[in-house]
Amino acid sequence: MFNNAMGLILADNKKISLGELTGPRAISAIPFAGRYRIIDFMLSNMVNSGIKNVGILTYNKYKSLMDHLGTGAAWDLDRKNEGLHILPPYVNSEASNINSDEELAGVLDFLRTSRSTYVIVAASNVVFNTTFDDMIESHEKTGADITVMYNRDATKFGNPSYILEVDGDGFVKDMLYNPQKSSSNKCSLGVICLRRDMLVDIISKQMSHGVTHFGIHSMVKMFDELRIHAFEYNGIALRINNVQTYFNSSMALLSDSVRNDLFWSGESVYTKVKDEAPTLYFDNAHVADSIVSDGCRIYGNIEKSIIFRSVTVSKNTTIKNCVIMQDVHISENCYLENVILDKNSFVRPGVKLVGHHDFPVVIGKGAGI
Protein backbone atom coordinates (compact mmCIF):
# COMPACT_ATOMS: atom_id res chain seq x y z
CA MET A 1 0.00 0.00 0.00
CA PHE A 2 1.41 3.36 -1.06
CA ASN A 3 1.37 6.06 1.59
CA ASN A 4 3.84 8.71 0.39
CA ALA A 5 0.93 10.87 -0.73
CA MET A 6 -1.50 13.35 0.70
CA GLY A 7 -5.03 14.08 -0.46
CA LEU A 8 -7.12 17.10 -1.38
CA ILE A 9 -10.86 16.77 -1.95
CA LEU A 10 -12.90 19.61 -3.44
CA ALA A 11 -16.13 19.61 -1.47
CA ASP A 12 -18.21 21.53 -4.01
CA ASN A 13 -18.36 22.59 -7.64
CA LYS A 14 -19.78 25.89 -8.87
CA LYS A 15 -20.79 24.31 -12.18
CA ILE A 16 -22.95 21.67 -10.52
CA SER A 17 -26.33 22.35 -8.95
CA LEU A 18 -28.86 19.86 -7.68
CA GLY A 19 -31.52 22.45 -6.91
CA GLU A 20 -33.20 21.85 -3.57
CA LEU A 21 -30.64 19.19 -2.66
CA THR A 22 -27.65 21.53 -2.80
CA GLY A 23 -29.51 24.52 -1.37
CA PRO A 24 -28.56 23.76 2.26
CA ARG A 25 -25.32 21.79 1.64
CA ALA A 26 -22.31 21.19 -0.58
CA ILE A 27 -22.64 18.47 -3.21
CA SER A 28 -20.16 16.30 -1.30
CA ALA A 29 -22.53 16.25 1.70
CA ILE A 30 -25.59 15.01 -0.20
CA PRO A 31 -26.89 11.73 1.30
CA PHE A 32 -26.40 8.72 -0.97
CA ALA A 33 -27.02 4.96 -0.96
CA GLY A 34 -29.13 4.83 2.18
CA ARG A 35 -26.50 5.61 4.81
CA TYR A 36 -23.59 7.45 3.17
CA ARG A 37 -22.70 10.92 1.95
CA ILE A 38 -21.16 11.32 -1.51
CA ILE A 39 -17.81 12.37 -0.05
CA ASP A 40 -17.53 9.07 1.85
CA PHE A 41 -16.52 7.23 -1.31
CA MET A 42 -13.63 9.48 -2.31
CA LEU A 43 -12.47 9.84 1.28
CA SER A 44 -12.53 6.05 1.70
CA ASN A 45 -10.58 5.64 -1.56
CA MET A 46 -7.82 7.82 -0.13
CA VAL A 47 -7.74 6.10 3.26
CA ASN A 48 -7.69 2.68 1.59
CA SER A 49 -4.69 3.90 -0.44
CA GLY A 50 -2.76 4.51 2.76
CA ILE A 51 -3.20 8.28 2.65
CA LYS A 52 -3.28 9.64 6.20
CA ASN A 53 -3.25 13.39 5.49
CA VAL A 54 -6.41 14.65 3.76
CA GLY A 55 -7.63 18.20 3.28
CA ILE A 56 -11.24 19.03 2.43
CA LEU A 57 -11.45 22.28 0.45
CA THR A 58 -14.76 24.03 1.02
CA TYR A 59 -16.58 26.93 -0.66
CA ASN A 60 -19.55 27.66 1.56
CA LYS A 61 -22.57 25.79 2.95
CA TYR A 62 -20.18 23.47 4.72
CA LYS A 63 -21.90 23.09 8.11
CA SER A 64 -23.56 19.82 7.08
CA LEU A 65 -20.24 18.53 5.81
CA MET A 66 -18.45 19.41 9.05
CA ASP A 67 -21.18 17.74 11.12
CA HIS A 68 -20.75 14.59 9.08
CA LEU A 69 -16.96 14.44 9.03
CA GLY A 70 -16.39 15.48 12.64
CA THR A 71 -12.85 14.65 13.73
CA GLY A 72 -12.42 12.08 10.97
CA ALA A 73 -12.62 9.15 13.43
CA ALA A 74 -14.84 7.09 11.11
CA TRP A 75 -12.00 7.09 8.57
CA ASP A 76 -9.21 6.64 11.15
CA LEU A 77 -8.10 10.22 10.49
CA ASP A 78 -8.39 11.60 14.04
CA ARG A 79 -4.63 11.80 14.54
CA LYS A 80 -2.16 13.98 16.41
CA ASN A 81 -0.12 14.34 13.24
CA GLU A 82 -1.63 14.70 9.80
CA GLY A 83 -5.21 13.34 9.74
CA LEU A 84 -8.30 15.16 8.45
CA HIS A 85 -8.23 18.91 7.82
CA ILE A 86 -11.26 20.95 6.80
CA LEU A 87 -9.67 23.95 5.12
CA PRO A 88 -11.27 27.39 5.39
CA PRO A 89 -13.31 28.56 2.43
CA TYR A 90 -11.01 29.69 -0.33
CA VAL A 91 -13.89 31.30 -2.19
CA ASN A 92 -16.22 33.64 -0.35
CA SER A 93 -19.28 34.36 -2.47
CA GLU A 94 -20.42 37.14 -0.15
CA ALA A 95 -17.19 39.15 -0.35
CA SER A 96 -15.88 41.10 -3.31
CA ASN A 97 -12.64 42.52 -1.94
CA ILE A 98 -10.74 39.30 -1.18
CA ASN A 99 -7.65 38.82 -3.30
CA SER A 100 -6.27 35.51 -4.53
CA ASP A 101 -3.53 35.46 -1.89
CA GLU A 102 -6.13 35.37 0.87
CA GLU A 103 -8.36 32.90 -0.97
CA LEU A 104 -5.67 30.30 -1.62
CA ALA A 105 -3.43 30.88 1.39
CA GLY A 106 -5.04 28.05 3.33
CA VAL A 107 -4.43 25.62 0.48
CA LEU A 108 -0.76 26.55 0.21
CA ASP A 109 -0.22 26.38 3.96
CA PHE A 110 -1.70 22.89 4.02
CA LEU A 111 0.53 21.73 1.16
CA ARG A 112 3.71 23.30 2.52
CA THR A 113 3.39 21.75 5.97
CA SER A 114 3.34 18.24 4.54
CA ARG A 115 6.35 16.08 3.70
CA SER A 116 4.48 13.87 1.23
CA THR A 117 5.94 13.46 -2.23
CA TYR A 118 2.66 13.28 -4.13
CA VAL A 119 -0.80 14.82 -3.94
CA ILE A 120 -4.04 13.21 -5.06
CA VAL A 121 -6.52 15.99 -5.89
CA ALA A 122 -10.09 14.80 -6.36
CA ALA A 123 -13.56 16.14 -7.03
CA SER A 124 -16.39 14.82 -4.89
CA ASN A 125 -19.22 14.30 -7.40
CA VAL A 126 -18.11 10.88 -8.69
CA VAL A 127 -18.85 7.68 -6.77
CA PHE A 128 -16.52 4.72 -7.26
CA ASN A 129 -14.41 2.32 -5.22
CA THR A 130 -10.69 2.05 -5.89
CA THR A 131 -7.24 2.72 -4.51
CA PHE A 132 -4.73 5.10 -6.07
CA ASP A 133 -1.67 2.86 -5.80
CA ASP A 134 -1.70 1.85 -9.50
CA MET A 135 -2.30 5.44 -10.55
CA ILE A 136 0.72 6.70 -8.60
CA GLU A 137 2.85 3.87 -9.96
CA SER A 138 1.78 4.76 -13.51
CA HIS A 139 2.55 8.40 -12.81
CA GLU A 140 6.10 7.51 -11.80
CA LYS A 141 6.70 5.19 -14.77
CA THR A 142 5.49 7.63 -17.43
CA GLY A 143 7.42 10.58 -15.99
CA ALA A 144 4.31 12.73 -16.41
CA ASP A 145 3.89 16.08 -14.68
CA ILE A 146 0.22 15.31 -13.99
CA THR A 147 -1.76 12.09 -14.31
CA VAL A 148 -5.54 12.31 -14.75
CA MET A 149 -7.91 9.39 -14.17
CA TYR A 150 -10.65 8.63 -16.71
CA ASN A 151 -13.10 5.91 -17.70
CA ARG A 152 -15.17 5.06 -20.76
CA ASP A 153 -18.69 4.34 -19.44
CA ALA A 154 -19.80 7.78 -18.30
CA THR A 155 -22.64 7.95 -20.81
CA LYS A 156 -24.16 4.87 -19.16
CA PHE A 157 -24.31 6.16 -15.58
CA GLY A 158 -24.21 9.94 -15.95
CA ASN A 159 -23.50 12.72 -18.38
CA PRO A 160 -19.76 13.29 -18.94
CA SER A 161 -18.32 16.73 -18.25
CA TYR A 162 -14.75 16.69 -19.52
CA ILE A 163 -13.72 14.57 -22.52
CA LEU A 164 -10.02 13.80 -22.93
CA GLU A 165 -8.33 13.36 -26.28
CA VAL A 166 -5.00 11.57 -26.00
CA ASP A 167 -2.15 10.69 -28.33
CA GLY A 168 -0.72 7.24 -29.02
CA ASP A 169 1.38 7.35 -25.85
CA GLY A 170 -1.58 8.19 -23.64
CA PHE A 171 -0.75 11.86 -23.10
CA VAL A 172 -3.54 14.44 -23.19
CA LYS A 173 -3.56 16.58 -26.33
CA ASP A 174 -6.95 18.25 -25.81
CA MET A 175 -9.83 18.46 -23.35
CA LEU A 176 -13.43 19.34 -24.23
CA TYR A 177 -16.24 20.36 -21.90
CA ASN A 178 -19.60 18.74 -22.70
CA PRO A 179 -18.93 18.56 -26.47
CA GLN A 180 -21.86 17.76 -28.74
CA LYS A 181 -19.57 15.50 -30.79
CA SER A 182 -16.22 13.98 -29.97
CA SER A 183 -14.06 11.21 -31.36
CA SER A 184 -13.05 10.25 -27.82
CA ASN A 185 -14.99 8.34 -25.16
CA LYS A 186 -12.41 9.01 -22.44
CA CYS A 187 -14.21 10.91 -19.68
CA SER A 188 -12.31 12.47 -16.79
CA LEU A 189 -13.19 11.23 -13.32
CA GLY A 190 -11.97 14.44 -11.70
CA VAL A 191 -8.93 12.86 -10.03
CA ILE A 192 -5.33 13.90 -10.68
CA CYS A 193 -1.94 12.95 -9.27
CA LEU A 194 1.12 15.18 -9.21
CA ARG A 195 4.11 16.02 -7.06
CA ARG A 196 3.33 18.18 -4.05
CA ASP A 197 6.06 20.70 -4.88
CA MET A 198 4.71 21.04 -8.43
CA LEU A 199 1.21 21.77 -7.12
CA VAL A 200 2.65 24.45 -4.83
CA ASP A 201 4.41 26.01 -7.84
CA ILE A 202 1.26 25.88 -9.98
CA ILE A 203 -0.91 27.54 -7.33
CA SER A 204 1.76 30.17 -6.59
CA LYS A 205 2.00 30.95 -10.30
CA GLN A 206 -1.78 31.23 -10.60
CA MET A 207 -1.89 33.58 -7.64
CA SER A 208 0.81 35.78 -9.15
CA HIS A 209 -1.36 36.09 -12.28
CA GLY A 210 -4.46 36.99 -10.29
CA VAL A 211 -6.22 33.65 -10.81
CA THR A 212 -8.73 33.20 -8.02
CA HIS A 213 -10.14 29.76 -8.77
CA PHE A 214 -8.48 26.48 -7.87
CA GLY A 215 -9.78 23.61 -9.97
CA ILE A 216 -8.72 20.18 -11.12
CA HIS A 217 -9.49 20.64 -14.79
CA SER A 218 -7.89 24.07 -14.91
CA MET A 219 -4.64 22.18 -14.35
CA VAL A 220 -5.47 19.51 -16.94
CA LYS A 221 -5.96 22.37 -19.43
CA MET A 222 -2.24 23.05 -19.12
CA PHE A 223 -1.48 20.17 -21.52
CA ASP A 224 0.36 22.58 -23.85
CA GLU A 225 3.01 23.31 -21.21
CA LEU A 226 2.93 20.19 -19.02
CA ARG A 227 3.08 16.48 -19.78
CA ILE A 228 -0.33 15.19 -18.71
CA HIS A 229 -0.90 11.45 -18.89
CA ALA A 230 -4.30 9.74 -18.84
CA PHE A 231 -4.81 6.73 -16.55
CA GLU A 232 -7.81 4.47 -17.18
CA TYR A 233 -10.15 3.23 -14.46
CA ASN A 234 -12.10 0.12 -15.47
CA GLY A 235 -14.62 -0.16 -12.66
CA ILE A 236 -18.08 1.37 -12.37
CA ALA A 237 -18.23 5.10 -11.68
CA LEU A 238 -21.43 7.04 -11.00
CA ARG A 239 -21.26 10.71 -11.96
CA ILE A 240 -23.55 13.12 -10.14
CA ASN A 241 -23.86 16.33 -12.16
CA ASN A 242 -27.53 17.24 -11.67
CA VAL A 243 -30.77 15.98 -10.11
CA GLN A 244 -31.36 13.49 -12.91
CA THR A 245 -27.92 11.87 -12.62
CA TYR A 246 -28.25 11.75 -8.82
CA PHE A 247 -31.59 9.97 -9.21
CA ASN A 248 -30.26 7.62 -11.90
CA SER A 249 -27.15 6.84 -9.84
CA SER A 250 -29.32 6.04 -6.83
CA MET A 251 -31.55 3.75 -8.89
CA ALA A 252 -28.45 2.08 -10.36
CA LEU A 253 -27.63 0.83 -6.85
CA LEU A 254 -30.56 -1.56 -7.12
CA SER A 255 -28.55 -3.48 -9.73
CA ASP A 256 -26.52 -6.33 -8.23
CA SER A 257 -23.55 -5.66 -10.54
CA VAL A 258 -23.33 -1.97 -9.60
CA ARG A 259 -23.81 -2.61 -5.89
CA ASN A 260 -21.25 -5.42 -5.86
CA ASP A 261 -18.68 -3.28 -7.70
CA LEU A 262 -19.09 -0.37 -5.29
CA PHE A 263 -19.30 -2.26 -2.01
CA TRP A 264 -18.11 -5.85 -2.30
CA SER A 265 -15.43 -6.17 -4.98
CA GLY A 266 -13.05 -3.54 -3.66
CA GLU A 267 -12.15 -1.91 -0.37
CA SER A 268 -14.49 -0.91 2.45
CA VAL A 269 -16.51 2.30 2.26
CA TYR A 270 -16.50 4.15 5.59
CA THR A 271 -19.03 6.60 6.94
CA LYS A 272 -20.15 8.23 10.17
CA VAL A 273 -21.48 5.56 12.50
CA LYS A 274 -25.01 5.94 13.83
CA ASP A 275 -26.41 3.31 16.16
CA GLU A 276 -30.00 2.57 15.19
CA ALA A 277 -32.41 -0.23 16.02
CA PRO A 278 -33.23 -2.65 13.18
CA THR A 279 -36.04 -1.68 10.82
CA LEU A 280 -39.50 -2.87 11.85
CA TYR A 281 -41.76 -4.38 9.17
CA PHE A 282 -45.35 -4.49 10.40
CA ASP A 283 -48.24 -6.66 9.26
CA ASN A 284 -49.25 -6.09 5.61
CA ALA A 285 -45.99 -4.29 4.83
CA HIS A 286 -44.50 -5.24 1.48
CA VAL A 287 -40.97 -4.39 0.28
CA ALA A 288 -39.48 -5.46 -3.07
CA ASP A 289 -36.21 -4.69 -4.89
CA SER A 290 -35.28 -1.88 -2.50
CA ILE A 291 -32.54 -0.77 -0.11
CA VAL A 292 -33.91 -0.04 3.36
CA SER A 293 -31.61 1.27 6.09
CA ASP A 294 -31.96 0.68 9.82
CA GLY A 295 -34.25 2.48 12.21
CA CYS A 296 -37.24 2.58 9.85
CA ARG A 297 -40.88 1.71 10.53
CA ILE A 298 -42.57 0.19 7.48
CA TYR A 299 -46.33 -0.29 7.41
CA GLY A 300 -46.96 0.27 3.68
CA ASN A 301 -45.57 -0.81 0.30
CA ILE A 302 -42.10 -0.05 -1.06
CA GLU A 303 -40.88 -0.95 -4.54
CA LYS A 304 -37.56 -0.18 -6.25
CA SER A 305 -36.62 2.58 -3.80
CA ILE A 306 -33.76 3.77 -1.59
CA ILE A 307 -34.90 4.33 2.00
CA PHE A 308 -32.51 6.04 4.44
CA ARG A 309 -32.44 5.74 8.24
CA SER A 310 -35.41 6.41 10.54
CA VAL A 311 -38.06 6.71 7.82
CA THR A 312 -41.72 5.97 8.56
CA VAL A 313 -43.93 4.66 5.75
CA SER A 314 -47.49 4.51 7.07
CA LYS A 315 -50.39 2.17 6.28
CA ASN A 316 -51.93 2.07 2.78
CA THR A 317 -49.01 4.12 1.42
CA THR A 318 -47.05 3.12 -1.68
CA ILE A 319 -43.50 4.23 -2.44
CA LYS A 320 -42.23 3.40 -5.94
CA ASN A 321 -38.94 4.42 -7.61
CA CYS A 322 -38.17 6.94 -4.86
CA VAL A 323 -35.23 8.19 -2.82
CA ILE A 324 -36.38 8.89 0.74
CA MET A 325 -33.72 10.45 2.98
CA GLN A 326 -33.47 10.07 6.72
CA ASP A 327 -36.02 11.13 9.32
CA VAL A 328 -38.85 11.46 6.79
CA HIS A 329 -42.43 10.71 7.84
CA ILE A 330 -44.89 9.65 5.15
CA SER A 331 -48.49 9.53 6.37
CA GLU A 332 -51.28 7.11 5.49
CA ASN A 333 -52.95 6.71 2.07
CA CYS A 334 -50.13 8.37 0.10
CA TYR A 335 -48.71 7.44 -3.30
CA LEU A 336 -45.19 8.56 -4.30
CA GLU A 337 -43.49 7.63 -7.55
CA ASN A 338 -40.22 9.02 -8.95
CA VAL A 339 -39.80 11.34 -5.98
CA ILE A 340 -36.76 12.51 -3.99
CA LEU A 341 -37.62 13.51 -0.41
CA ASP A 342 -34.85 15.30 1.47
CA LYS A 343 -34.18 14.92 5.20
CA ASN A 344 -36.77 15.74 7.87
CA SER A 345 -39.61 16.09 5.37
CA PHE A 346 -43.23 15.34 6.24
CA VAL A 347 -45.91 14.08 3.84
CA ARG A 348 -49.50 14.60 4.98
CA PRO A 349 -52.24 11.96 4.59
CA GLY A 350 -53.64 11.31 1.12
CA VAL A 351 -50.88 13.10 -0.84
CA LYS A 352 -50.10 11.81 -4.34
CA LEU A 353 -46.82 12.81 -5.98
CA VAL A 354 -45.81 11.39 -9.35
CA GLY A 355 -42.74 12.51 -11.27
CA HIS A 356 -41.14 11.21 -14.46
CA HIS A 357 -38.10 8.96 -14.28
CA ASP A 358 -36.09 11.61 -16.16
CA PHE A 359 -37.59 14.47 -14.11
CA PRO A 360 -38.20 13.31 -10.54
CA VAL A 361 -40.10 15.49 -8.09
CA VAL A 362 -37.72 16.95 -5.49
CA ILE A 363 -38.96 17.99 -2.04
CA GLY A 364 -36.46 20.07 -0.08
CA LYS A 365 -35.05 19.50 3.38
CA GLY A 366 -37.56 19.92 6.21
CA ALA A 367 -40.51 20.58 3.90
CA GLY A 368 -44.08 19.64 4.69
CA ILE A 369 -46.45 18.69 1.86
N, C-alpha and C positions, 0 to 999 in steps of 0.2 A: 504494500500500500504506500503510495507516494504522499509525503506530507511536507515537502519543501515548498509549499504554496499557501497563499492566503486567498480569501474570497471577498468579493464585493457583489452585493445583490441590489439592483435598482428596484425599489419598492413600488414604483408607479411609473406611468408612461403618459405623457401629455396627449399623445396621439390616440390613446385608447380610452373609450368611455363606455361604461355599461349602464348608463342612465341612472335609475333609482339605486342600483346595486353599488355604484361607486360614488354616489352622493355623500354618504357618511364615512367612507373608508377608501383607502388605497386599493388598487386592483389586487395587490399581493395578499391583502387581508380578507378577500372575499371567501366565504365558506365554500367548500367543495368536497364532494364524495362522502357526504354524510357526517364526517367528524373532523375533517382537515380544513386548513386554509391553503390557498394556492401556493403561498410561499413555502409551505412545509416540504414540498417536493424538491425544490431547488436547494433549500437549506439542508435537507437530508442527503442530497447528492454530494454536497460539499463535505459534510461530516463523514459520510461513507467513503470519501476519497482520502480521508486522513487529514483534512484541513481543520485546524483548530483555532484559526483566527479569521473571523467573518465580520465584515461591516455591512450594515443595512443602510443604504442611502435613501433618505426620505425626501419628499417634496413637502406635502402638507397632509392633513387628514390622517395623521399617523397614530392617533390615540388608540384606535382599535388594534392596530398592529402591535403597539407597545404592550397592550394588555395581553395579547396572545403570546408574544415572545417572552415577556418577563425577563428573567435573568439568563435565559437560554438553557435552563436545567434539563428540559425535555430532550435537548440535542447534545447533552453533555458539554455545553459551552459556558457553564458557570464556573469560570476559572480565575485564579489569582493573576495569571499571566495569559495574555491573548484572550481567547473566548469570544463572546458575542458583543458587538458594539453597534448601537443604533446611533448613526451619525446625525448631527443636526441638519435641518433642512438646508440644502444648498441652493434651493430656489424658493424665494418668498414671493408668492403671487400678490401679496397685499402691499409690497414695498416697491418703490420705483427708483430709489436712490442707492441701491446696494450694488457695489461694483463686483467684478468677477473675482477679485482677490478674496473678498469676504465670502462670496458664495461657495467657492471651491477650497477655501482654506482648511475646512474640516476633513475633506477628502485627502488632501496632501499630507496633513498631519498624521492621519491614520496610516497612510502608505509609508511615510518616512520613519515611523516608529517601529516598523516591522523589519525583521531580518530575513524574511522569506525571499526566495529567488524569483518565484513566479506569482502571478495574480490570475485568478479566474474571475472574470467579470461577467455577470449573468443578469438577464432580464428576469422578471418574475411572472410572466403571462403564459409560459409554456410548461405543461405538466408532462414529465417523463421521469424514468427511473434509470440512473446510470451512475458510474463513477468517472472521474476525469483522468484517471491514470493513463489510459491509452492515448488520450488527447495530448497530455503533456509529453508523453514519450514521442508521439508523432511530431510535436512542435520542436523537440530537441533534434530529431533525426533530419528534418527538412531544413533546419537552420532558418526558419521563417521568423520575421519580426512579430507577426501576430498570426494566430491560428483561430479560425472561426468554425464553429460546429454547424452542420446543416443536415437535413434529411430530405427525402424525396416524396413523402406521402402527405404533405401538408394539405393538399386539395381534398383529401379524404376526410380529415378530422378538423379542418378549420382553414379559413382563408389565409394564404401566405401573405407576408408583408414585404420581405426583402428577398429578391431572387438573385442568386449569385451566378455569374458566368465565369468559368475557369478555363485555363489553358490546359494543354496536354499533361503538364506536370502537377496539376492540381492547385495552381496559384490563381487567385482572384484577378480577373482582368476587367470586370465591370460589376456593378450592383444596381438593380432596378427596384423601385418601390411600387408595389401593386401594378405591374405592367399589364396592359390588356393582352399583349402577346409577348411570348418569350420562347427562345429556343432551349432554355434551360429549365429543368425541374428541380434544381437545387435550391432549397428554401432555408434561409438562416434560422437557427434556433435561438438566436440572441445570446450566445455564449462565446466568449473569446478567451484566449490564453496568451499572455505575453509576460516578459520580464518586468518585475516590479520597478526597476530603475528606469526602464523605457516608458512605463506608464506615467511615472513622475515627470519625465522630460516632456511627454506629450501634453499633459495637463498644464505644466508650467508654460509651454510654448503657446497653448491656446489662451491662457490667461494674459500673456504678454500681447496677444493680438486682440484682446477684448472679447473673446468668445466666452459666453456666459452659460452655455449648456454642455453638460457632460453626458455623452451618450455612447452606447456600444457601436452603433452603426455609423456614427460620425467618424469613428476610428477606422472602421472597415472601408470607408470611402477614401481613405488615404492610400489606396492600392497603387497609385501612380508614383508615390515616393517611398512606400514600404513594401516589403515582401510579405504578402498575406496569403496564407495557405488555408485551404478548405478541408475540414475533417468530417467524414460522414458518420452519422449516427443511424443505426439500422433498426432500432426499436420503435415502438409506438410513441408518438408525441402528440399531445392535444394542445392546440393553440387556442388561446382565449383572447379574441380581439374585439368582441362586441357581445351583445346579449344573445344573439343567435348562436355564436360559436360556444359561448358558455353553456347554453342549453343543450346544444348538440354534444358537447364534450361530456356533460353530465349523463345524458342518455346513453352515450357510448360505453359508460361504465357498466351497463347492464349486459354487455357482451362478455362472455367468458374469456375470449382471447385478449381483449383490452384489459380487463380486470387482472388477469393472470400476469400480463406483461408489466403492469404498473406495480403490482403488489406482491407477486409470488415468484417471479422469475429472476428478480434482481435483489437489491439490498432492501433493508427495512425502511419504511417511511415513518418518521417520527412526528409527533404533534403534542400539543399541550394535553396533559392527562386530566380527565374529569371523571370522577367516580360517580357512576350512575347505577341505579337498580336496573335489572333486565327489563326489556319491554314486555308489557302485559297485553295479551291478545284475548279479548273477551268473547263470550258466546256470540256466534253469528258473524264474527270478524272474518274477513277473507283477504289474504295478501298473496299476490302472484307476481313473479318476475320483478322484484323490487329489492332495494337496499334499505333496510330499516335499522337505525341506530338504537342505542340503549336509552332507557328512561322514557320511552313512549307509552301511550295508552291508546290501543287500537280497538275501536268498537265497530268501525265501518269497513269499507272495501277499498283496497289499494291495488293498483295495477301499473306496472312499468314506471315506477316512480322512485325518487331518492328522498328518503325521509331522515332528517337530522335528529339530534337528541331532543328529548322532552317535548315531543309533539303529541297533541291529542287529536285524534280523528273520531268524531262522535258517531252515534248510531244513524243508520240510513244515509250515510254520507259516502260518496264515491270520489276517489282521487285517481286520476288517470293521466299518465305522461306528465308528471309534475315534479318540481323540485321544491320541497318544503323545508325551510331552514329551522333552526332550533327554537324552542319555546313558542311555537305557533299553536294556537287553539282554533280548531275548525269545528263549528257547531253542527247540530243535527240537520238532516235533510238538505245537505249541500251537494253540489256537483262541480268539480274542478277538473278541467282538462287543458293540458298545455299551459300550465301556470307556474310562475316562480313566485313563491311567497318568502319574503325576507324575514329576518329574526323578529320575534316578539309581536308578530301580526295576529290579528283576531278576525275570524270570519263569522259573521252573524248567521243565525238559522235561516235556511231556505235560500241561500245565495247560490247562484249559478254563474260560473265564470268559464268561458270556453275561448281559448286562443287557437291560433294556427301553429303547426309544428315549426314553421319558419318564422313566425312572429308570436312568440309566447306572451301572455299577459304577465306583467311584472308588478307586484305589489311591494311597495317600499317598506323599509324597516319600521316596525312599531305601528303600522297602519291598521285601521279598523274598517272593515267593509261589510 
